[in-house]
Structures are given as C-alpha cells and as structure tokens.
Amino acid sequence: MNYYELTFTYTSPIETSIINDVLASELGEIGFESFTENENGLQGYISDQLYNVRGLQDKLAGFPLDNVEIHYTESLVESKDWNEEWEKNYFKPIRIGKDCIIRASFHEHEPGYTYNIIIDPKMAFGTGNHETTFLMISEMLKLDLNGKELLDMGCGTAVLAILARMKGAGRVVAIDIDEWAYNNALENIRLNNTNDIQVALGGAEQIPAFGEFDIVFANINRNILLDDIRHYNESMKPGAFLYMSGFYLQDIPAIEEECKRNGLALLSHTEKNNWVAVKVQKQ
C-alpha cells in the first residue's frame, strides 16, 4: 500500500506540541493513520486510497484552535516496511512512573516495572492520543481490578485491555471499529500472553453481546463519546465506573451534560496538555 506523507508547519504563538496533538486528532477523523512529531510541526500519513484534498482543506479551515496558520507540503511514499519506520522515526518506550512501561518488541527489556507491556504498533495508529493513553493508563493503575469485568471501548492497540488483564481483571472485552486496530489488538494480546481477552470488530452495537461490566474505559473522541454514552450506560452494572478520554478540557461540560441525561455522575477529571480523562459513576 502506498501512502501520502504530509508535512505540517505552523505560524502561531501556541506551543507546537499542543497544535500537533489537536491536528493529529482532527486528521485522524479523515483517514490519517500515523503521525511523527518534531520541533517544527507534524508529519501525517494517509493511504493514497483515502487521501482527499478537499476533506483536508475543510479540516484545516475549521481548525478548533484560534491564531494558528497551518502550512503543509505533500509527497507520495511508496510501500515500505512500516514497522522499521516506526522503530527508526517514532515509537519510543512510554514510561508511567515505575509502575508501567509500554515498549515494542524491538526494544530491549527494562527490568523494575510492575507491568511491562509489549505493543507493536501498525501504520493505523497515531501519536495524537499519547496524552489520553497516558491519562487512561494512569487512572487504571490506581484501580483494584481483581475479578472485575471490564470493557475497553475503542481499544486501538489494546494496551488498556492488556493492562487490565495483567492487573487481574476477571473478564476483559476489547472492541474497535477499525479493522487494522482489531488485527493489531489480536497481535498485541498474543505478544503479552493475555489470550483470554475477548476482541470484537465494530462499534457500540457490539457491546450488548458481552453483557454488563463493572468498569468501562472509552478512549475515542468527543463526538463518538457523546453519541455512545447511552450505550455504555446500558452495559454498566449499578454503581459501575466509566472512564473516558479523547477530548479537551473545554469539552467537559458537554460530556457531563450527556452523562447526567443517562444517570451518570461526573466524579473527577485529570488533565495533560489540555487533554482530559473523566471518571463517572452510574447512579
């Protein structure tokens, strides 16, 4: 498969890393599959079959941050070993304190971490969710999951599902609508010897087949979360907890309002570079 590589730079008083995160999230909605960050901006990759110049221009015209002028160039990149590209250009071990490390199979083992998770990412997964993944993992590390039934919605690489199983969750279900994510989740589950995780391809319509849960994690994006909170609520046991991320601090009021409509109370939130994770509970 061939890809377009687009290089984005900015004229703005806003910190480049913040713009990178917002832009990666926006581009992910129109088919961009991977990103590499640098001090000057962002490189994004999209298959030649999905690349739509008008769609890109519409996204840039409606960019949600003010005072940002975005410039870009594009080039066609012929098919290559994308795992090698990840190793050379982007994917580095992610450490959350001394509790958890997330690394690829091509990284050397680092002893001393309670949870050592191997994730071999594919082209389909971007870097824009780093803050949200960090926030969600940080929340999960606080929990006693022994015997709990847990849903990882929008699982991506399945890193949250894998950590949940390592922490002793009794039943773990991982669901993603993206076929690349589904296949990558299966591969990463095998790499971590957590083979009893149930994985499904699809959206919220898949949830009822798996019954009810004590805890739901959903790391997706604002619009999908707002549409699917009602489905999460239907799958939650009385008193169950829902953790959501993939949106910004300013989106909390809209998320909280939809939660209230579904009998869910917002208890707290954590923040990293304007990205947030919220904790809510079913009443």
MOVENBEL-V234720 format. One record per residue. N is the residue number from 1. OMEGA is omega in whole degrees, 0 to 359 (none if undefined). Layout:
# MOVENBEL-V234720
N;OMEGA
N;OMEGA
This chain:
# MOVENBEL-V234720
1;178
2;182
3;166
4;173
5;178
6;180
7;183
8;172
9;189
10;164
11;187
12;173
13;182
14;181
15;184
16;183
17;179
18;179
19;179
20;183
21;181
22;180
23;179
24;178
25;180
26;182
27;177
28;180
29;180
30;170
31;177
32;192
33;182
34;181
35;168
36;184
37;171
38;186
39;182
40;182
41;190
42;169
43;181
44;182
45;179
46;181
47;181
48;179
49;183
50;187
51;181
52;185
53;180
54;178
55;178
56;181
57;177
58;179
59;181
60;179
61;180
62;183
63;190
64;177
65;177
66;175
67;176
68;174
69;186
70;176
71;179
72;171
73;181
74;174
75;179
76;181
77;180
78;183
79;182
80;177
81;186
82;176
83;178
84;178
85;177
86;183
87;185
88;194
89;184
90;200
91;177
92;178
93;178
94;183
95;175
96;185
97;174
98;181
99;192
100;171
101;176
102;183
103;175
104;181
105;179
106;174
107;177
108;178
109;176
110;182
111;173
112;180
113;179
114;181
115;181
116;188
117;179
118;178
119;173
120;185
121;175
122;183
123;187
124;189
125;185
126;180
127;183
128;183
129;184
130;179
131;183
132;177
133;178
134;180
135;183
136;176
137;179
138;178
139;181
140;181
141;180
142;193
143;167
144;185
145;184
146;177
147;183
148;173
149;191
150;176
151;173
152;186
153;187
154;196
155;181
156;180
157;182
158;182
159;180
160;178
161;180
162;178
163;179
164;180
165;177
166;180
167;172
168;176
169;185
170;179
171;182
172;177
173;178
174;183
175;173
176;183
177;184
178;183
179;175
180;180
181;179
182;181
183;179
184;177
185;179
186;180
187;182
188;176
189;177
190;181
191;184
192;178
193;176
194;192
195;181
196;172
197;177
198;183
199;180
200;177
201;179
202;180
203;185
204;179
205;180
206;190
207;185
208;181
209;185
210;175
211;186
212;186
213;173
214;184
215;176
216;172
217;179
218;180
219;187
220;172
221;189
222;187
223;179
224;178
225;180
226;179
227;191
228;179
229;180
230;179
231;177
232;181
233;181
234;182
235;186
236;174
237;175
238;181
239;182
240;181
241;177
242;175
243;181
244;174
245;184
246;181
247;188
248;182
249;183
250;179
251;184
252;180
253;180
254;178
255;182
256;180
257;179
258;176
259;181
260;180
261;183
262;176
263;179
264;182
265;177
266;184
267;184
268;172
269;173
270;187
271;173
272;180
273;177
274;170
275;182
276;168
277;180
278;176
279;179
280;182
281;176
282;184
283;none
